Amino acid sequence: MLRSMIILALGVAVTGCLSICCLIFGLISPGENKIHRIARIWAKTLLLLSNIRVEVMGAENVLAGKPQIFMSNHQSDVDILVVLGFIPGQFRWIAKKELFKIPVFGGAMRNAGYIEIDRQNHEKALKSLDLAAQKIREGKSVMTFPEGTRSKDGTIKPFKQGMFHLAIKSGVPIIPVCIVGAGAIMPKRSLRINPGKVTLIIDKPIDVAGYQAENRAELVERVRNVILNHYNRKTPSETTAGPPTTTNGPGVSPKI
């Protein structure tokens, strides 16, 4: 536990320092992309300090220069560092409002163009989705955890439909992302940080054409099943596993 406390103290120091840099840099040379690059350095630094290794599979599935919506399972705070540090290109977070209330850190998130969502207020949540749609129309990608919160027991929970409404409305593809191993490194509501390896699997884009509000549930299950299949295949043999195998080949979305 002492090791974890030392890492947390270093992490707070690094976070505070880089958050201040983001605030100052945002005043001197405004630009969301620049702030996001600093955030990526922050994520990789904390992973390095924590002795967490990241294996990335399917990075070629990210659409270069095109907007997309990344959707990932969520089991640990480590997930945030993994996707921020290792998903290629620029994206904007859709994050719970509580994070924006953290002094300095919240201001840095706003400077990066990240989007605040109030899950307890339906009207404000819809406005957040409208803001996300506007950023997508500007050519920016967004990142979200459709479970809405971290899983406590390692299972992948049902997905909330709001982000899928955003995908259908904006017409951009969804990139399913599966994270394996983060829950064992830092479980929900735990301050203990265990060294280890996290696997980040980025699947092929899923086209939302043909989906409407009436059949949105089908899209939800399609994306969730892609992530769930990768997770179930990777989890039992995580200590020795190579690329996950599927009937369509590694990193390929199953057809419906």
Backbone as JSON, one array per atom type, in Angstrom:
{
  "sequence": "MLRSMIILALGVAVTGCLSICCLIFGLISPGENKIHRIARIWAKTLLLLSNIRVEVMGAENVLAGKPQIFMSNHQSDVDILVVLGFIPGQFRWIAKKELFKIPVFGGAMRNAGYIEIDRQNHEKALKSLDLAAQKIREGKSVMTFPEGTRSKDGTIKPFKQGMFHLAIKSGVPIIPVCIVGAGAIMPKRSLRINPGKVTLIIDKPIDVAGYQAENRAELVERVRNVILNHYNRKTPSETTAGPPTTTNGPGVSPKI",
  "N": [[0.82, -1.2, 0.0], [2.05, 1.16, 0.63], [3.61, 1.71, -1.6], [1.58, 2.32, -3.44], [0.53, 4.67, -2.31], [2.7, 6.4, -2.58], [2.88, 6.54, -5.37], [0.4, 7.69, -5.93], [0.74, 10.18, -4.72], [2.82, 11.25, -6.28], [1.45, 11.23, -8.67], [-0.59, 13.11, -8.23], [0.99, 15.39, -7.99], [2.17, 15.56, -10.55], [-0.16, 15.8, -12.09], [-1.2, 18.24, -11.12], [0.85, 20.01, -11.86], [0.96, 19.78, -14.72], [-1.65, 20.49, -15.3], [-1.72, 23.17, -14.57], [0.09, 24.09, -16.46], [-1.45, 23.64, -18.75], [-3.5, 25.51, -18.37], [-2.08, 27.94, -18.41], [-0.82, 27.75, -20.9], [-3.06, 27.7, -22.48], [-3.87, 30.33, -22.35], [-1.74, 31.72, -23.47], [-1.27, 30.53, -25.99], [-3.87, 29.67, -27.46], [-5.72, 26.67, -28.19], [-7.32, 23.7, -28.72], [-6.29, 21.24, -29.6], [-3.57, 21.36, -28.96], [-3.62, 21.36, -26.16], [-4.72, 18.87, -25.73], [-2.62, 17.26, -26.54], [-0.8, 17.73, -24.49], [-2.24, 16.55, -22.46], [-2.09, 13.91, -23.26], [0.63, 13.4, -22.8], [0.58, 13.65, -20.02], [-1.01, 11.4, -19.33], [0.57, 9.21, -20.23], [2.81, 9.6, -18.65], [1.85, 9.13, -16.04], [1.13, 6.44, -16.28], [3.64, 5.32, -16.71], [4.94, 5.93, -14.28], [3.43, 4.31, -12.64], [4.15, 1.82, -13.39], [2.73, 0.47, -15.41], [2.12, -1.36, -18.18], [1.17, -1.08, -21.6], [-0.46, -2.76, -24.1], [-1.24, -2.39, -27.42], [-3.7, -3.08, -29.76], [-4.93, -3.14, -33.05], [-4.68, -0.46, -33.81], [-4.62, 0.56, -36.34], [-7.22, 0.68, -37.12], [-8.36, 3.07, -36.44], [-9.8, 5.95, -37.83], [-8.05, 8.02, -39.77], [-7.9, 11.51, -39.68], [-10.66, 11.84, -39.78], [-13.89, 12.36, -38.28], [-15.09, 10.44, -35.5], [-16.73, 8.23, -33.16], [-15.54, 7.03, -30.24], [-16.11, 4.21, -28.27], [-15.92, 2.65, -25.2], [-15.48, -0.1, -22.86], [-15.56, 0.09, -19.22], [-13.77, -0.09, -16.31], [-12.0, 0.87, -14.47], [-10.14, 3.66, -13.08], [-7.8, 3.75, -14.41], [-8.4, 3.22, -17.03], [-8.94, 5.67, -18.26], [-6.42, 6.84, -18.53], [-5.21, 5.0, -20.23], [-6.69, 5.02, -22.71], [-6.44, 7.71, -23.34], [-3.7, 8.01, -23.57], [-2.99, 6.22, -25.6], [-4.77, 5.87, -27.76], [-4.7, 6.7, -31.09], [-4.39, 10.0, -32.54], [-6.59, 12.9, -32.36], [-9.14, 13.55, -29.95], [-12.18, 14.36, -28.16], [-13.18, 14.32, -24.82], [-16.25, 13.11, -23.44], [-17.36, 13.77, -20.44], [-18.22, 13.19, -16.97], [-19.79, 15.73, -14.98], [-18.68, 16.19, -12.47], [-15.91, 15.97, -12.62], [-15.12, 18.34, -13.74], [-15.29, 20.1, -11.74], [-13.06, 19.93, -10.2], [-10.44, 21.77, -8.83], [-8.26, 23.66, -10.91], [-7.57, 21.31, -12.49], [-10.09, 20.86, -13.65], [-10.38, 23.23, -15.09], [-8.32, 22.91, -16.95], [-9.37, 20.78, -18.41], [-11.55, 22.0, -19.63], [-10.21, 23.84, -21.26], [-9.12, 22.08, -23.03], [-11.26, 21.44, -24.53], [-13.0, 19.48, -23.73], [-16.11, 17.84, -22.95], [-18.68, 18.55, -20.76], [-20.99, 16.55, -18.96], [-24.11, 16.25, -17.43], [-25.46, 13.81, -15.76], [-27.59, 13.63, -14.08], [-29.41, 15.48, -14.79], [-31.65, 15.7, -17.2], [-32.26, 17.57, -19.22], [-29.95, 19.2, -19.32], [-28.13, 17.25, -20.0], [-28.91, 16.61, -22.59], [-28.25, 19.01, -23.84], [-25.5, 18.85, -23.63], [-24.99, 16.74, -25.36], [-25.74, 17.97, -27.72], [-23.7, 19.86, -27.92], [-21.55, 18.12, -28.22], [-22.25, 17.04, -30.71], [-21.93, 19.3, -32.27], [-19.14, 19.64, -32.14], [-18.37, 17.33, -33.45], [-19.35, 17.89, -36.0], [-17.54, 19.84, -36.61], [-15.42, 18.33, -37.22], [-14.17, 16.89, -35.24], [-13.38, 14.1, -33.12], [-15.02, 12.09, -30.58], [-14.83, 10.7, -27.27], [-16.11, 8.14, -25.19], [-17.54, 6.39, -22.35], [-19.86, 4.11, -22.56], [-21.14, 2.56, -20.61], [-21.51, 4.23, -18.53], [-20.53, 4.32, -15.93], [-17.91, 3.0, -13.81], [-17.43, -0.54, -13.79], [-17.97, -2.72, -11.04], [-17.59, -5.42, -10.6], [-16.18, -6.58, -12.64], [-17.65, -7.39, -14.82], [-19.15, -6.5, -18.0], [-21.32, -3.95, -18.17], [-24.79, -3.14, -19.08], [-25.22, -0.9, -21.88], [-25.76, 2.61, -21.97], [-28.08, 4.58, -23.9], [-27.72, 7.16, -24.87], [-25.28, 8.06, -26.12], [-25.38, 6.65, -28.46], [-27.54, 7.7, -29.73], [-26.37, 10.15, -30.31], [-24.41, 9.31, -32.15], [-25.99, 8.33, -34.28], [-27.4, 10.64, -34.94], [-25.35, 12.37, -35.76], [-24.16, 10.89, -37.74], [-21.66, 9.66, -37.87], [-19.14, 7.07, -37.79], [-18.94, 4.44, -35.28], [-16.33, 3.5, -33.13], [-15.56, 0.61, -31.65], [-14.03, -0.05, -28.52], [-12.02, -2.06, -26.53], [-10.96, -2.65, -23.27], [-8.74, -4.5, -21.4], [-7.74, -5.82, -18.33], [-7.36, -3.58, -16.71], [-9.04, -3.4, -14.5], [-7.97, -5.17, -12.63], [-5.65, -3.91, -11.99], [-6.28, -1.42, -10.82], [-8.92, -1.48, -9.0], [-12.41, -0.43, -8.87], [-13.19, 2.13, -6.52], [-10.89, 1.77, -5.03], [-7.66, 2.56, -3.72], [-5.39, 1.29, -4.19], [-2.72, 0.54, -6.35], [-1.71, -1.69, -8.65], [1.13, -3.01, -10.3], [1.32, -3.93, -13.79], [-0.06, -5.3, -16.88], [-2.03, -3.81, -19.41], [-4.37, -4.43, -21.93], [-5.27, -2.91, -24.9], [-7.75, -2.92, -27.18], [-8.65, -2.0, -30.33], [-11.35, -1.92, -32.35], [-12.75, -2.45, -35.68], [-14.37, 0.24, -37.52], [-17.87, 0.85, -37.04], [-20.49, 1.32, -39.12], [-23.12, 3.64, -38.91], [-25.18, 4.05, -40.6], [-28.49, 3.46, -41.65], [-29.49, 2.95, -39.2], [-31.93, 4.07, -36.91], [-33.91, 5.92, -34.49], [-35.83, 4.04, -33.89], [-34.66, 1.5, -34.19], [-32.43, 1.67, -32.62], [-31.62, 0.23, -30.39], [-30.64, -2.13, -31.45], [-28.22, -1.33, -32.55], [-26.89, -0.58, -30.23], [-26.58, -3.08, -28.93], [-25.06, -4.37, -30.85], [-22.58, -2.98, -30.85], [-21.86, -3.34, -28.16], [-21.63, -6.14, -28.06], [-19.42, -6.62, -29.71], [-17.34, -5.5, -28.16], [-17.66, -7.06, -25.84], [-17.16, -9.65, -26.81], [-14.4, -9.51, -27.47], [-13.41, -9.01, -24.92], [-14.16, -11.31, -23.44], [-12.74, -13.27, -24.81], [-10.11, -12.51, -24.42], [-9.71, -12.26, -21.66], [-9.64, -14.86, -20.17], [-7.08, -15.9, -20.8], [-5.18, -13.98, -20.26], [-2.58, -13.76, -19.21], [-0.94, -15.12, -20.92], [-1.74, -14.56, -23.42], [-2.02, -14.0, -26.95], [-2.94, -12.11, -29.86], [-6.5, -11.67, -29.93], [-8.7, -14.17, -31.21], [-11.08, -14.29, -33.8], [-13.97, -15.19, -35.72], [-13.95, -13.62, -37.91], [-11.39, -12.78, -38.12], [-8.65, -11.12, -36.36], [-9.54, -8.18, -34.59], [-11.78, -7.49, -36.09], [-15.05, -6.48, -36.68], [-17.86, -8.45, -35.79], [-20.38, -9.57, -38.04], [-23.86, -8.68, -38.42]],
  "CA": [[0.0, 0.0, 0.0], [2.95, 2.32, 0.66], [3.95, 2.0, -2.99], [0.44, 2.98, -4.06], [0.42, 6.03, -1.79], [3.77, 7.19, -3.19], [2.49, 6.76, -6.76], [-0.71, 8.64, -5.93], [1.29, 11.5, -4.41], [3.5, 11.7, -7.49], [0.43, 11.48, -9.68], [-1.23, 14.4, -7.92], [1.96, 16.44, -8.31], [2.28, 15.65, -12.01], [-1.44, 16.31, -12.58], [-1.29, 19.66, -10.8], [1.83, 20.75, -12.66], [0.56, 19.83, -16.12], [-2.91, 21.22, -15.4], [-1.34, 24.59, -14.57], [0.68, 24.34, -17.78], [-2.54, 23.72, -19.72], [-4.19, 26.78, -18.18], [-1.2, 29.02, -18.88], [-0.63, 27.57, -22.33], [-4.31, 28.06, -23.13], [-3.93, 31.79, -22.43], [-0.68, 32.21, -24.35], [-1.44, 30.0, -27.34], [-5.09, 28.85, -27.4], [-5.85, 25.6, -29.17], [-7.7, 22.47, -28.03], [-5.4, 20.14, -29.99], [-2.33, 21.48, -28.21], [-3.89, 20.95, -24.79], [-4.92, 17.42, -25.75], [-1.29, 16.64, -26.61], [-0.25, 17.77, -23.14], [-2.99, 15.54, -21.71], [-1.53, 12.6, -23.62], [1.88, 13.29, -22.05], [0.17, 13.41, -18.63], [-1.47, 10.02, -19.2], [1.69, 8.29, -20.37], [3.69, 9.78, -17.5], [1.26, 8.43, -14.89], [1.24, 5.0, -16.54], [5.04, 4.97, -16.51], [5.19, 5.98, -12.84], [2.7, 3.21, -12.01], [4.66, 0.56, -13.95], [1.65, -0.16, -16.15], [2.45, -1.52, -19.6], [-0.03, -1.08, -22.45], [-0.38, -3.43, -25.41], [-2.27, -1.82, -28.29], [-4.04, -3.91, -30.92], [-5.94, -2.56, -33.93], [-4.55, 1.0, -33.95], [-4.86, 0.91, -37.74], [-8.66, 0.82, -37.34], [-8.75, 4.46, -36.23], [-9.93, 6.66, -39.1], [-7.18, 9.19, -39.75], [-8.43, 12.74, -40.23], [-12.12, 11.82, -39.87], [-14.54, 12.26, -36.97], [-15.62, 9.14, -35.11], [-17.07, 8.16, -31.74], [-14.93, 5.89, -29.57], [-16.89, 3.7, -27.15], [-15.1, 1.65, -24.5], [-15.88, -0.58, -21.54], [-14.97, 0.94, -18.18], [-13.66, -0.81, -15.05], [-10.99, 1.44, -13.59], [-9.64, 4.99, -13.45], [-6.68, 3.53, -15.32], [-8.94, 3.25, -18.4], [-8.82, 7.03, -18.78], [-5.03, 7.04, -18.93], [-4.89, 4.1, -21.34], [-7.24, 5.5, -23.99], [-5.89, 9.03, -23.61], [-2.3, 7.89, -23.95], [-2.65, 5.29, -26.68], [-5.61, 5.93, -28.96], [-4.06, 7.69, -31.97], [-5.14, 11.14, -33.03], [-7.27, 13.82, -31.46], [-10.54, 13.34, -29.62], [-12.66, 15.13, -27.02], [-13.9, 13.51, -23.84], [-17.55, 13.45, -22.85], [-17.05, 13.35, -19.07], [-19.17, 13.61, -15.94], [-19.6, 17.12, -14.56], [-17.9, 16.26, -11.24], [-14.49, 16.14, -12.93], [-14.87, 19.73, -14.1], [-15.3, 20.88, -10.5], [-11.76, 19.82, -9.54], [-9.67, 22.99, -9.08], [-7.17, 23.65, -11.9], [-7.75, 20.19, -13.41], [-11.32, 21.1, -14.4], [-10.11, 24.29, -16.06], [-7.51, 22.33, -18.01], [-10.27, 19.99, -19.25], [-12.32, 22.94, -20.47], [-9.3, 24.37, -22.27], [-8.91, 21.03, -24.03], [-12.49, 21.27, -25.31], [-13.75, 18.32, -23.28], [-17.52, 18.18, -22.84], [-19.26, 18.21, -19.47], [-22.34, 16.01, -19.04], [-24.8, 16.11, -16.15], [-26.33, 12.64, -15.92], [-28.75, 13.76, -13.2], [-30.3, 16.49, -15.35], [-31.89, 15.26, -18.57], [-32.19, 18.7, -20.14], [-28.55, 19.58, -19.47], [-27.45, 16.16, -20.7], [-29.22, 16.78, -24.01], [-27.44, 20.13, -24.32], [-24.13, 18.35, -23.76], [-24.95, 15.96, -26.6], [-25.77, 18.93, -28.82], [-22.35, 20.41, -28.01], [-20.72, 17.06, -28.81], [-22.6, 16.96, -32.13], [-21.3, 20.44, -32.91], [-17.72, 19.36, -32.28], [-18.24, 16.32, -34.51], [-19.53, 18.6, -37.27], [-16.3, 20.58, -36.84], [-14.4, 17.37, -37.62], [-13.51, 16.32, -34.06], [-13.89, 12.84, -32.6], [-15.31, 12.11, -29.15], [-14.57, 9.45, -26.54], [-17.08, 7.97, -24.12], [-17.75, 5.08, -21.73], [-21.33, 4.01, -22.61], [-21.7, 1.97, -19.4], [-21.87, 5.35, -17.67], [-19.71, 4.32, -14.72], [-17.02, 1.84, -13.75], [-17.98, -1.8, -13.3], [-17.35, -3.13, -9.78], [-17.36, -6.86, -10.51], [-15.45, -7.09, -13.8], [-18.54, -7.64, -15.95], [-19.47, -5.34, -18.83], [-22.71, -3.62, -17.88], [-25.57, -2.64, -20.24], [-24.82, 0.41, -22.36], [-26.77, 3.66, -22.06], [-28.35, 4.82, -25.31], [-27.51, 8.54, -25.26], [-24.17, 8.22, -27.06], [-25.77, 6.05, -29.74], [-28.36, 8.76, -30.35], [-25.42, 11.12, -30.85], [-23.79, 8.72, -33.34], [-26.97, 8.29, -35.36], [-27.71, 12.02, -35.31], [-24.22, 12.99, -36.46], [-23.84, 10.07, -38.9], [-20.26, 9.23, -37.89], [-19.0, 5.68, -37.33], [-18.55, 4.12, -33.9], [-15.16, 2.63, -33.0], [-15.6, -0.11, -30.37], [-12.73, -0.16, -27.86], [-12.07, -2.98, -25.4], [-9.82, -2.57, -22.35], [-8.64, -5.71, -20.58], [-6.67, -5.83, -17.33], [-7.3, -2.38, -15.88], [-9.75, -3.64, -13.25], [-7.08, -5.85, -11.68], [-4.58, -2.97, -11.61], [-6.86, -0.46, -9.87], [-10.37, -1.7, -8.97], [-13.26, 0.69, -8.47], [-13.19, 2.52, -5.11], [-9.66, 1.33, -4.38], [-6.51, 3.41, -3.95], [-4.23, 0.43, -4.46], [-2.33, 0.47, -7.76], [-0.84, -2.84, -8.87], [1.79, -3.0, -11.61], [0.82, -4.97, -14.68], [-0.27, -5.0, -18.29], [-3.38, -3.56, -19.9], [-4.5, -4.6, -23.37], [-6.22, -1.99, -25.53], [-8.13, -3.47, -28.49], [-9.45, -1.05, -31.11], [-11.98, -2.7, -33.42], [-13.08, -1.74, -36.92], [-15.51, 1.16, -37.42], [-19.22, 0.36, -37.31], [-21.28, 2.35, -39.81], [-24.44, 3.8, -38.29], [-26.19, 4.23, -41.65], [-29.55, 2.47, -41.57], [-30.02, 2.92, -37.84], [-32.75, 5.21, -36.49], [-34.34, 5.8, -33.1], [-36.65, 2.84, -33.73], [-33.83, 0.3, -34.06], [-31.19, 2.06, -31.96], [-31.23, -0.83, -29.46], [-29.84, -3.1, -32.2], [-26.87, -0.77, -32.65], [-26.31, -0.67, -28.89], [-26.16, -4.46, -28.69], [-24.0, -4.72, -31.8], [-21.33, -2.43, -30.35], [-21.54, -4.0, -26.89], [-21.21, -7.52, -28.31], [-18.04, -6.57, -30.22], [-16.46, -5.29, -27.01], [-17.8, -8.2, -24.96], [-16.47, -10.8, -27.41], [-12.97, -9.33, -27.27], [-13.11, -9.11, -23.49], [-14.29, -12.7, -23.02], [-11.67, -14.06, -25.42], [-8.81, -12.1, -23.9], [-9.61, -12.36, -20.2], [-9.21, -16.13, -19.58], [-5.67, -16.22, -21.06], [-4.49, -12.69, -20.32], [-1.17, -13.85, -18.87], [-0.16, -15.7, -22.01], [-2.51, -14.41, -24.65], [-1.63, -13.19, -28.09], [-4.11, -11.42, -30.39], [-7.74, -12.44, -29.83], [-9.12, -14.75, -32.48], [-12.51, -14.24, -34.08], [-14.27, -15.84, -36.99], [-13.67, -12.67, -38.99], [-10.0, -12.32, -38.01], [-8.47, -10.23, -35.23], [-9.87, -6.77, -34.73], [-12.82, -7.27, -37.1], [-16.37, -6.51, -36.07], [-18.73, -9.5, -36.31], [-21.51, -9.07, -38.82], [-25.17, -9.04, -37.89]],
  "C": [[0.86, 1.26, 0.0], [3.33, 2.72, -0.75], [2.82, 2.75, -3.67], [0.31, 4.42, -3.6], [1.49, 6.95, -2.39], [3.41, 7.53, -4.64], [1.37, 7.79, -6.84], [-0.21, 10.05, -5.66], [2.03, 12.08, -5.61], [2.5, 12.05, -8.58], [-0.28, 12.8, -9.48], [-0.31, 15.56, -8.29], [2.06, 16.66, -9.82], [1.0, 16.24, -12.59], [-1.56, 17.8, -12.33], [-0.37, 20.5, -11.67], [1.38, 20.89, -14.11], [-0.78, 20.55, -16.31], [-2.65, 22.73, -15.42], [-0.74, 24.97, -15.92], [-0.4, 24.49, -18.84], [-3.28, 25.04, -19.62], [-3.37, 27.94, -18.73], [-1.04, 28.95, -20.4], [-1.88, 27.97, -23.1], [-4.47, 29.56, -23.28], [-2.92, 32.34, -23.45], [-0.92, 31.8, -25.8], [-2.66, 29.08, -27.37], [-5.13, 27.8, -28.51], [-6.12, 24.29, -28.47], [-6.74, 21.32, -28.35], [-4.09, 20.17, -29.2], [-2.51, 21.0, -26.77], [-4.07, 19.44, -24.72], [-3.57, 16.69, -25.82], [-0.61, 16.64, -25.24], [-0.94, 16.72, -22.27], [-2.47, 14.14, -22.01], [-0.2, 12.36, -22.9], [1.59, 12.98, -20.58], [-0.2, 11.95, -18.43], [-0.31, 9.04, -19.27], [2.66, 8.39, -19.2], [3.16, 9.02, -16.29], [1.32, 6.92, -15.07], [2.66, 4.52, -16.29], [5.39, 4.93, -15.02], [4.55, 4.78, -12.12], [3.18, 1.84, -12.47], [3.53, -0.24, -14.61], [2.02, -0.18, -17.63], [1.15, -1.63, -20.4], [0.29, -1.74, -23.78], [-1.55, -2.92, -26.26], [-2.46, -2.74, -29.49], [-5.1, -3.19, -31.73], [-5.85, -1.05, -34.09], [-4.83, 1.45, -35.38], [-6.35, 1.08, -38.05], [-9.17, 2.23, -37.06], [-8.75, 5.19, -37.57], [-9.14, 7.96, -39.05], [-7.88, 10.38, -40.39], [-9.94, 12.79, -40.37], [-12.73, 11.74, -38.48], [-15.11, 10.87, -36.74], [-15.95, 9.19, -33.62], [-16.47, 6.89, -31.17], [-15.81, 5.49, -28.39], [-16.15, 2.54, -26.51], [-15.8, 1.15, -23.24], [-15.08, 0.16, -20.47], [-14.97, 0.2, -16.84], [-12.74, -0.13, -14.04], [-10.66, 2.86, -14.02], [-8.47, 4.89, -14.43], [-7.13, 3.58, -16.77], [-8.74, 4.61, -19.05], [-7.41, 7.27, -19.3], [-4.68, 6.23, -20.17], [-5.41, 4.64, -22.67], [-6.66, 6.86, -24.35], [-4.46, 8.93, -24.13], [-2.06, 7.13, -25.24], [-3.64, 5.2, -27.83], [-5.05, 7.03, -29.86], [-5.0, 8.85, -32.31], [-5.81, 11.95, -31.93], [-8.7, 13.34, -31.17], [-10.89, 14.2, -28.41], [-13.45, 14.21, -26.1], [-15.32, 14.03, -23.63], [-17.48, 12.89, -21.43], [-18.06, 13.9, -18.08], [-18.78, 14.97, -15.36], [-18.7, 17.24, -13.33], [-16.42, 16.49, -11.5], [-14.15, 17.6, -13.22], [-14.88, 20.64, -12.87], [-13.97, 20.82, -9.75], [-10.94, 21.06, -9.85], [-8.5, 22.76, -10.03], [-7.38, 22.55, -12.94], [-8.98, 20.4, -14.28], [-11.14, 22.18, -15.45], [-9.29, 23.8, -17.23], [-8.38, 21.5, -18.96], [-11.1, 20.89, -20.16], [-11.45, 23.52, -21.58], [-9.03, 23.36, -23.38], [-10.15, 20.78, -24.87], [-13.29, 20.06, -24.91], [-15.16, 18.76, -22.87], [-18.09, 17.66, -21.53], [-20.68, 17.68, -19.65], [-22.89, 15.8, -17.64], [-25.81, 14.98, -16.28], [-27.59, 12.74, -15.07], [-29.78, 14.74, -13.75], [-30.48, 16.2, -16.84], [-31.74, 16.39, -19.57], [-30.74, 19.13, -20.39], [-27.77, 18.5, -20.21], [-27.68, 16.26, -22.2], [-28.42, 17.93, -24.61], [-25.99, 19.71, -24.51], [-23.98, 17.54, -25.04], [-24.99, 16.87, -27.82], [-24.39, 19.56, -29.02], [-21.4, 19.39, -28.63], [-20.98, 16.94, -30.31], [-21.96, 18.12, -32.9], [-19.81, 20.21, -33.13], [-17.46, 18.32, -33.36], [-18.39, 16.97, -35.88], [-18.28, 19.43, -37.62], [-15.14, 19.64, -37.21], [-13.68, 16.71, -36.47], [-14.17, 15.0, -33.68], [-14.19, 12.99, -31.11], [-15.1, 10.72, -28.57], [-15.54, 9.34, -25.39], [-17.06, 6.54, -23.58], [-19.26, 4.86, -21.64], [-21.95, 3.26, -21.43], [-22.13, 3.05, -18.41], [-21.08, 5.45, -16.39], [-18.85, 3.07, -14.74], [-17.74, 0.61, -13.21], [-17.24, -2.23, -12.03], [-16.93, -4.6, -9.78], [-16.67, -7.45, -11.74], [-16.33, -7.4, -15.0], [-18.77, -6.35, -16.73], [-20.97, -5.09, -18.71], [-23.46, -3.21, -19.15], [-25.14, -1.23, -20.6], [-26.02, 1.37, -22.35], [-26.89, 4.12, -23.51], [-28.02, 6.23, -25.8], [-26.42, 8.74, -26.3], [-24.5, 7.64, -28.44], [-26.73, 6.98, -30.48], [-27.45, 9.8, -31.0], [-24.79, 10.59, -32.14], [-24.74, 8.72, -34.53], [-27.27, 9.7, -35.87], [-26.59, 12.65, -36.14], [-23.76, 12.17, -37.66], [-22.4, 9.6, -38.97], [-20.15, 7.81, -37.35], [-18.6, 5.58, -35.86], [-17.34, 3.19, -33.95], [-15.26, 1.91, -31.66], [-14.18, -0.29, -29.82], [-12.89, -1.08, -26.64], [-10.8, -2.85, -24.57], [-9.85, -3.79, -21.45], [-7.48, -5.56, -19.6], [-6.66, -4.66, -16.38], [-7.98, -2.59, -14.53], [-8.88, -4.29, -12.2], [-5.98, -4.91, -11.18], [-5.08, -1.95, -10.6], [-8.38, -0.61, -9.88], [-11.11, -0.44, -8.56], [-13.26, 0.87, -6.96], [-11.99, 1.96, -4.35], [-8.54, 2.3, -4.71], [-5.26, 2.59, -4.23], [-3.97, 0.36, -5.96], [-1.33, -0.66, -7.92], [-0.15, -2.71, -10.23], [1.23, -4.11, -12.49], [0.64, -4.48, -16.09], [-1.74, -4.8, -18.59], [-3.37, -3.74, -21.41], [-5.6, -3.69, -23.89], [-6.51, -2.5, -26.94], [-9.07, -2.5, -29.18], [-10.03, -1.79, -32.31], [-12.29, -1.82, -34.62], [-14.29, -0.84, -36.74], [-16.83, 0.46, -37.75], [-20.03, 1.51, -37.9], [-22.67, 2.43, -39.19], [-25.54, 4.03, -39.32], [-27.22, 3.11, -41.56], [-30.14, 2.34, -40.17], [-30.79, 4.21, -37.56], [-33.13, 5.0, -35.03], [-35.08, 4.48, -32.87], [-35.81, 1.57, -33.54], [-32.47, 0.59, -33.41], [-30.69, 0.96, -31.02], [-30.38, -1.89, -30.15], [-28.4, -2.63, -32.33], [-26.16, -0.86, -31.31], [-25.77, -2.08, -28.65], [-25.04, -4.89, -29.63], [-22.65, -4.24, -31.28], [-20.91, -3.14, -29.06], [-21.03, -5.42, -27.12], [-19.79, -7.59, -28.88], [-17.06, -6.45, -29.06], [-16.47, -6.5, -26.09], [-17.08, -9.42, -25.5], [-14.96, -10.69, -27.24], [-12.6, -9.55, -25.8], [-13.14, -10.56, -23.02], [-13.19, -13.57, -23.59], [-10.32, -13.76, -24.79], [-8.65, -12.4, -22.41], [-9.12, -13.72, -19.7], [-7.73, -16.43, -19.75], [-4.82, -14.98, -21.08], [-2.99, -12.82, -20.06], [-0.32, -14.37, -20.01], [-0.73, -15.37, -23.37], [-1.77, -13.61, -25.7], [-2.88, -12.48, -28.57], [-5.36, -12.28, -30.26], [-8.14, -12.97, -31.19], [-10.62, -14.64, -32.6], [-12.72, -14.9, -35.43], [-13.98, -14.94, -38.16], [-12.23, -12.21, -39.0], [-9.88, -11.34, -36.87], [-8.85, -8.8, -35.55], [-10.94, -6.48, -35.75], [-14.17, -7.42, -36.43], [-17.19, -7.66, -36.64], [-19.92, -8.9, -37.03], [-22.82, -9.47, -38.15], [-26.13, -9.24, -39.06]]
}
